[in-house]
Amino acid sequence: MDRHEGPPRGKFIGCLVVAVLVGTAAAGLVIAEYNERPPWGTDIAYEGGYLQAVRIRKADPTGERARALLNGECASMERTGVGGDRAVHDPAAWVSGCLDGAAGRPSKNQGLVH
């Protein structure tokens, strides 16, 4: 039985170096484009606001908090930092999601195509 030696060592190392360089270049381009902000940051912010408002709405038997959210409390919550790390990506999208959740509308990001 003959042993298979595989590709020559020089060829293997060369391909490995090229693969590492291509991966590093791709990572550098992504970091340069988004600069620590995920490419889907707007979706994250919108869903964060939407979920916050839906939780408040479901816990509010009288509907007073939901009306307050629609009358400006969403923007006030975002300004005071209630949105947390999710709102940082896109504060306007967080407020928009909060308003949609408070109004009982379905999330804009539901479904396969949005």
N, C-alpha and C positions, 0 to 999 in steps of 0.2 A: 504494500500500500504506500503510495506516494503522499508526502505532506504538501499541502497547498501553502505557500509562503505568503500569499496576499500581494498587494501592490508594493512596489519598491518603496523603501522608507522615505526617500526624498520626495517622491510624488505624493505620498500620504501626508507628510508634514506640510508640503506646499498647499495642498487642498485644504487642510485644517486651518492654516494661516489665512487663506483667502476667505473661508467661511467666517472666521472670527472677525476679520476686517469688515466684511459685508454686514454682519450683525451689529457691530459697533457703529458703523455709519448709519444704519437704519435707526438704531436707538437714538443717536445724536440728532437725526432729523426730526424724530417725534418729539424729543425734549425741546428742541429749538422752536418747533411749531406751537406746542401747547404750554411750555414753561411751567411745569408742575400742575397744570390744570388739566383734568381728564378731558378727552375730546367730547364726552357725553355729559359734561358739567351742567349744561342747561337743563337736560333731562333730570339729572340728580336734584337740582335745585327745585324744579317744578314739582317733582314727586314728593320731595320733602315738605314743601308747603301744603300740597294737596293732602298728604297723610295727616299732617298736624291738624288741619281744619276738619277733616273727617272724624278724627278722634274727639275733637272738641264738640263737634256737632252731635255725635252719638252719645256723648256723656251729658248732654244738655237737654233735659226733659222739657223745659219750658220754651226753648228756642231763643232765649235772650242773648246768649253768647254767640249764636250763629248770626243773629241780626247785628250784633256789635262787630263781628268779624267783617261783615259786608259793609259796615259803615265806617271802616277805616282802621279797625284794630289789627288787621293783617299787616298793613304797612307799619303800624306802631310796633307790633311784635318783631318785625324784621329789623327795625331801627334799634330796638333794645337788645337784640342779639338772641332772641328766642329761636330763630332759625338755625343757629349753630353753624357747624361746618358745611352743611348742605347749602345754606343760603349764600355763603361766601362766593360760590362759583358764579351765580347770577341772581342778585337780589330781586330784580324785577320778575324773573321767572318764578322765584319762590312766592312772591306776593300774588302773582297770577294763579299759581297752583292753590294757594290758600283761598283765594276768592272763589275758584271753581269748586273746591271742596266744601266751603261754607254754603255755597248756593245749591249744593246737591247735584251739580252737573258731573257727568262722567269725566274721568281723566283724559286729557288730550293725548296721552302717550299709550293708551290702551290699544291693543290690536297689533297686527303684524306690520302694518304700514301706517306711519304717523308723520 
